[in-house]
Amino acid sequence: MKLTRLGAAIAVAAIVVGACGGTGGSGKTIKIGITLPLSGSSLASAGPARDGALLAIKEFKLEGYTIQPFVLDHAVNGVHDPQQGAKDMTTLVSDNAVVGVVGPFNSSVAKVQIPISNEAGLFQCSPANTNPDLTKGDKGKELRPKDAINYVRVAATDDIQGPAVATYGVQKLGLKKVAIVDDTETYGKGLADAFEAEWKKLGGEVVGREGAPKGTTDYLPILTKFKAGAPDAVFYGGVTATGGGLVRKQMPQAGLGDLVYLGGDGIQDGRGDTAGSFINIAGDAAPNSFSSVAAIAEYPGKADFAKKYEAEYKVAPGAYSASGYACAQVVLKAIEAAAKKGDVTRENVRAAGTDPATTFETVLGPVKFDAVGDTSQKIISLYKVDMTAGDGTGDWVFDNQVNYGN
């Protein structure tokens, strides 16, 4: 499929629902799109990012403008769906009031959204996309039919995240042999590739690797095959909704239940009483699991952000709540800069949001974007499951963060 022409191919099929609230003045109405997978198991991961973005929009005021969020869900049967994601973006592009977008969450969705938003010159900030090919090299260029950059992200990339998890496993946990399964998606396979390369570089052994596409429900044949190689860990490349929780849940049935389980940010999605979360699905098998988040965990304003987030939503922030808030801050600051320039047009917002010379003050700290839209924050945070946390339901507990920008 030609990604650069996907928008035109599916434009007539766009059927979505916008959720609008407002803030700001009583003058010109402009909208910020929020495109994320927001139903089923995906909600556990992406819902906190949406809520962070909505909170930032609610707090923002700009004289002469009313700013409304326009929220779209591209989960199908509880899993992010690239085709529906493309329809989301086509809908946002078709609404002239939309001048910026927060999202998407998954790299496979970004791959089909970026050509559509780029053609329209619509500024887009992702709180969670990590696949390097969305921005870098020839593959990144192929997603941009126009030369102008319109897409940025506040998350670090998998060429950093994958090696970080491998290093943690070998050097911190003392692991030697790993088996790898990935969901064959853009994010999952890419993360697993980066993890495997670094694992071998560090002297670790890979005793098996299998791909299992989303929709797979029985992982016992794969796990049984892995057992023969006597691994001391299993790495999963993918998200909870595409199998991350089920793999861990089924490991005891294959005699692998007490092994270390490693994953990226795709399985870091809430405590045990959050429906559809990794810990909720894995259940009693969840202990001894470790994950990463491709963003800073210990940031200066963390306590203040948590306080106002909990006041708004009555729950603690999730792994990507602050990243969703930060992305919305970037879009809002670009809107503010455009207003100062004379008019909040898509082009003025895009130019302001992608200017490599601009430092954006965000909840995550100061952020700049390079010439292809990647963040200056090269930080990976590492977590482990603690079944005594989360009011006894189990939760991800922060362990360490590494700044690869230093």
C-alpha positions in Angstrom: 0.0 0.0 0.0 1.3 3.4 -0.9 1.4 5.2 2.4 1.6 8.7 0.8 -1.7 8.1 -1.0 -3.6 6.4 1.8 -5.5 9.5 2.9 -7.2 9.9 -0.5 -8.0 6.2 -0.7 -9.9 6.1 2.6 -11.3 9.6 2.9 -14.8 8.6 1.9 -14.9 6.0 4.6 -14.2 8.2 7.6 -16.9 7.7 10.3 -15.9 9.0 13.7 -17.3 10.8 16.7 -15.8 14.0 18.1 -15.9 14.7 21.8 -15.7 18.4 22.4 -15.3 20.6 25.5 -14.0 24.1 25.5 -11.6 26.6 27.1 -10.3 30.0 26.3 -12.1 33.1 25.1 -15.3 33.7 23.1 -13.7 34.6 19.7 -12.5 32.3 17.0 -13.0 28.6 17.6 -10.1 26.3 16.9 -9.7 22.6 17.7 -7.0 20.2 18.8 -7.4 16.7 17.6 -6.7 13.8 19.9 -6.3 10.5 18.1 -5.7 7.4 20.3 -6.9 3.8 20.8 -9.5 4.4 23.5 -11.5 1.3 24.0 -11.0 -2.3 25.1 -7.6 -3.3 26.4 -5.9 -0.4 24.6 -7.7 2.1 26.9 -5.5 1.1 29.8 -2.4 2.4 27.9 -3.7 5.3 25.9 -6.5 6.6 28.2 -4.0 8.3 30.6 -2.3 10.0 27.6 -5.7 11.3 26.5 -6.6 12.5 30.0 -3.2 14.3 30.3 -3.8 16.1 27.0 -7.4 17.1 28.0 -6.1 18.5 31.3 -3.6 20.7 29.5 -6.2 22.0 27.1 -8.6 22.7 29.9 -6.0 24.8 31.7 -5.0 26.8 28.7 -6.4 30.3 28.0 -5.7 32.4 24.9 -7.5 35.7 24.5 -9.7 35.9 21.5 -9.9 32.1 21.0 -12.0 29.2 22.1 -10.1 26.0 22.0 -11.9 22.6 21.8 -10.5 19.1 22.0 -11.7 16.7 19.2 -11.3 13.2 20.5 -11.2 10.1 18.2 -10.9 6.4 19.0 -9.2 4.2 16.5 -9.3 0.9 18.5 -11.1 -1.9 16.8 -12.0 -4.9 19.0 -9.9 -3.3 21.7 -6.7 -3.1 19.6 -5.2 -0.1 17.8 -6.2 -0.3 14.1 -4.1 1.5 11.5 -6.9 1.7 8.9 -9.2 3.3 11.5 -6.3 5.5 12.5 -6.0 6.7 9.0 -9.7 7.5 8.9 -9.2 9.5 12.1 -6.6 11.6 10.6 -8.6 12.1 7.4 -11.5 13.4 9.5 -9.2 15.8 11.4 -7.6 17.1 8.2 -11.1 17.6 6.7 -12.1 19.9 9.6 -10.6 23.3 8.9 -10.9 24.3 12.6 -8.3 21.6 13.6 -4.9 23.2 13.8 -2.9 20.6 15.8 -3.1 17.0 16.8 -2.0 15.0 19.9 -1.4 11.4 18.9 -1.2 8.7 17.8 -0.1 6.2 20.5 1.1 3.3 18.3 3.8 3.4 15.6 1.9 1.3 13.1 -0.9 3.9 13.3 1.6 6.8 12.9 3.0 5.1 9.8 -0.3 5.7 8.0 -1.3 9.0 9.7 1.9 11.0 9.0 1.6 11.1 5.2 -2.0 12.3 5.6 -1.2 15.0 8.1 1.9 16.0 6.2 0.0 16.5 3.0 -2.3 18.8 4.9 0.4 20.6 6.8 -1.3 19.7 10.1 1.0 19.8 13.1 1.1 16.5 15.1 2.7 15.5 18.4 2.9 11.9 19.6 3.2 11.2 23.3 4.3 7.6 22.7 5.5 6.6 19.2 9.0 5.1 19.4 9.8 3.4 16.1 12.8 5.2 14.6 11.6 4.8 11.0 8.8 7.3 11.5 11.3 10.1 11.4 14.8 9.0 10.6 16.6 8.3 7.3 15.0 7.3 4.0 12.1 5.6 5.6 11.2 8.7 7.5 11.4 10.8 4.3 9.1 8.3 2.5 6.3 9.2 5.1 6.6 12.9 4.3 5.3 13.7 0.8 6.1 17.3 1.5 9.5 18.5 2.6 8.3 20.4 5.6 8.3 18.5 8.9 4.9 18.4 10.7 5.3 15.5 13.1 7.2 15.5 16.4 7.2 13.2 19.4 8.2 13.6 23.1 9.0 9.9 23.4 12.5 8.5 22.9 13.0 6.0 20.1 13.4 2.2 20.1 17.0 2.3 19.0 17.5 3.6 22.5 14.7 1.8 24.3 15.5 -1.7 23.1 19.2 -1.5 24.0 18.2 0.0 27.4 16.1 -3.0 28.3 18.8 -5.4 27.1 21.4 -3.6 29.2 19.1 -3.7 32.2 18.5 -7.4 31.7 22.2 -8.4 31.3 23.9 -5.9 33.7 21.3 -5.3 36.4 19.4 -8.6 36.5 22.4 -10.8 35.5 20.5 -12.6 32.7 22.3 -14.7 30.1 19.8 -16.5 27.9 16.6 -15.0 26.5 13.8 -16.1 24.2 12.0 -13.5 22.2 8.4 -13.2 20.9 7.1 -10.2 19.0 3.7 -9.2 17.6 5.0 -8.6 14.0 3.8 -4.9 14.3 5.9 -1.8 13.4 6.5 -1.1 17.1 6.8 -4.7 18.5 9.1 -6.1 15.8 11.2 -3.0 15.7 11.7 -3.0 19.5 12.5 -6.7 19.5 15.1 -6.2 16.7 16.8 -3.4 18.7 16.7 -5.5 21.9 18.1 -8.6 20.3 21.0 -6.8 18.6 22.1 -5.2 21.9 21.5 -8.4 23.9 24.0 -10.2 21.6 26.4 -7.3 21.6 26.5 -7.6 25.4 27.3 -11.3 25.2 23.8 -12.6 25.9 22.4 -15.6 24.0 19.1 -15.7 22.2 17.8 -19.3 22.4 14.7 -18.7 20.2 12.6 -16.1 18.5 9.1 -16.2 17.1 6.6 -13.8 15.6 2.9 -14.0 16.7 0.6 -11.5 15.0 -2.1 -9.7 17.0 -5.2 -11.8 17.4 -3.1 -14.8 18.6 -4.6 -16.3 21.7 -2.6 -19.5 22.2 1.1 -19.0 22.8 1.7 -22.5 24.3 3.3 -23.9 21.1 5.8 -21.0 21.1 6.5 -21.1 24.8 6.9 -24.9 24.8 9.5 -24.6 22.0 11.3 -21.9 24.0 11.5 -24.1 27.1 13.7 -26.5 25.3 16.4 -23.8 25.0 16.4 -23.3 28.8 16.1 -19.5 28.8 16.3 -17.5 32.0 14.1 -14.7 30.5 11.4 -14.1 27.9 11.3 -10.7 26.1 8.0 -9.6 24.4 8.0 -7.0 21.7 4.5 -5.5 21.4 1.7 -4.1 23.5 -0.6 -5.7 26.1 -3.5 -5.6 23.6 -1.6 -7.6 21.0 -0.5 -10.3 23.4 1.8 -9.0 26.0 -0.4 -10.0 28.9 -1.4 -13.3 27.5 2.2 -14.5 26.9 3.0 -13.8 30.5 -0.3 -15.4 31.7 0.4 -18.6 29.7 4.1 -19.0 30.7 3.3 -21.1 33.8 1.4 -23.6 31.6 4.7 -24.1 29.6 6.8 -24.5 32.8 8.3 -20.9 32.4 6.3 -19.2 35.0 9.1 -18.2 37.3 11.3 -16.7 34.6 12.0 -13.0 34.2 9.7 -11.3 31.7 11.0 -8.3 29.9 9.1 -5.8 27.7 9.0 -2.2 26.5 6.5 0.6 27.2 3.8 -1.4 25.4 3.1 -3.4 28.5 3.5 -0.6 31.0 -0.2 0.3 31.3 -1.6 0.5 34.8 -2.2 -1.4 38.0 -3.9 -4.8 38.5 -7.4 -3.4 39.0 -7.2 -1.6 35.6 -9.3 -3.6 33.2 -7.2 -4.8 30.2 -3.9 -3.8 31.8 -0.9 -6.2 31.6 -1.0 -6.9 35.3 -4.8 -7.5 35.2 -4.5 -10.0 32.3 -1.3 -11.7 33.5 -2.8 -12.1 37.0 -0.8 -14.4 39.3 1.9 -14.7 36.7 2.7 -10.9 36.7 5.5 -10.9 39.3 9.1 -10.8 38.1 8.1 -8.7 35.1 10.0 -5.7 34.0 9.2 -2.9 31.5 10.5 0.4 30.2 8.9 3.7 29.3 10.5 5.8 26.6 10.3 9.0 28.6 11.5 10.6 31.8 9.9 9.3 35.0 11.5 11.6 37.6 10.8 15.1 36.4 10.9 18.3 38.6 7.2 19.0 38.5 6.1 15.4 39.1 4.4 15.9 42.5 2.5 19.0 41.4 1.3 17.3 38.2 0.2 14.2 40.1 -1.7 16.4 42.5 -3.7 18.2 39.9 -4.2 15.1 37.8 -5.6 13.2 40.7 -7.8 16.2 41.6 -9.3 16.1 38.0 -9.6 12.3 37.5 -9.5 10.8 41.0 -6.7 8.4 40.0 -2.9 8.6 39.9 -1.3 9.5 36.6 -0.4 6.6 34.2 2.8 5.9 32.4 2.0 8.4 29.6 -0.3 10.9 31.4 2.5 13.4 31.6 3.6 12.7 28.0 0.1 13.4 26.8 0.0 16.6 28.8 3.4 17.6 27.4 2.3 17.0 23.8 -0.7 19.1 24.3 1.5 21.8 25.9 3.7 21.8 22.8 0.7 22.1 20.5 -0.8 24.9 22.7 2.5 26.8 22.8 2.7 26.5 19.0 -0.9 27.9 18.8 0.1 30.8 21.1 3.2 31.6 19.0 1.0 31.6 15.9 -1.5 34.0 17.5 1.4 36.3 18.4 2.4 36.1 14.7 -1.0 37.4 13.7 -3.2 34.4 13.0 -3.6 30.8 14.2 -3.4 29.0 10.8 -2.2 25.5 10.3 1.0 26.6 8.7 1.8 29.1 11.5 1.2 26.4 14.1 3.2 23.8 12.2 6.1 26.2 11.7 6.2 27.2 15.4 5.9 23.6 16.6 8.7 22.2 14.5 11.2 25.0 14.9 14.5 23.3 16.0 15.5 26.6 17.7 12.5 26.6 20.0 12.7 25.2 23.5 9.3 24.1 24.9 8.9 24.3 28.6 6.8 21.2 29.4 5.8 19.2 32.4 8.6 16.8 31.4 11.1 19.6 31.5 12.6 21.6 28.6 12.1 19.9 25.2 13.5 20.7 21.8 12.9 18.8 18.5 15.6 18.2 16.0 15.4 18.6 12.2 13.2 15.4 11.8 11.0 16.0 14.9 12.7 13.8 17.5 12.9 14.9 21.1 16.1 16.2 22.8 15.1 14.1 25.8 16.8 10.7 25.3 15.7 9.2 28.6 14.4 5.6 29.3 12.7 4.8 32.6 12.7 1.2 33.9 10.0 -0.4 36.1 9.1 -3.7 37.8 5.9 -5.3 38.9 5.2 -5.1 42.7 2.2 -7.1 43.6 2.0 -5.3 47.0 1.6 -1.9 45.3 -1.6 -0.4 43.9 -3.6 -0.9 47.1 -2.6 -4.6 46.9 -3.7 -5.1 43.3 -0.2 -4.9 41.9 1.4 -2.0 40.0 4.5 -1.0 38.1 7.1 0.5 40.4 9.8 2.8 39.2 13.3 1.4 39.5 15.7 3.4 37.4 16.1 5.9 34.6 19.0 6.4 32.1 19.7 9.5 30.2 21.2 8.5 26.8 21.5 12.2 25.9 24.5 12.5 28.2 
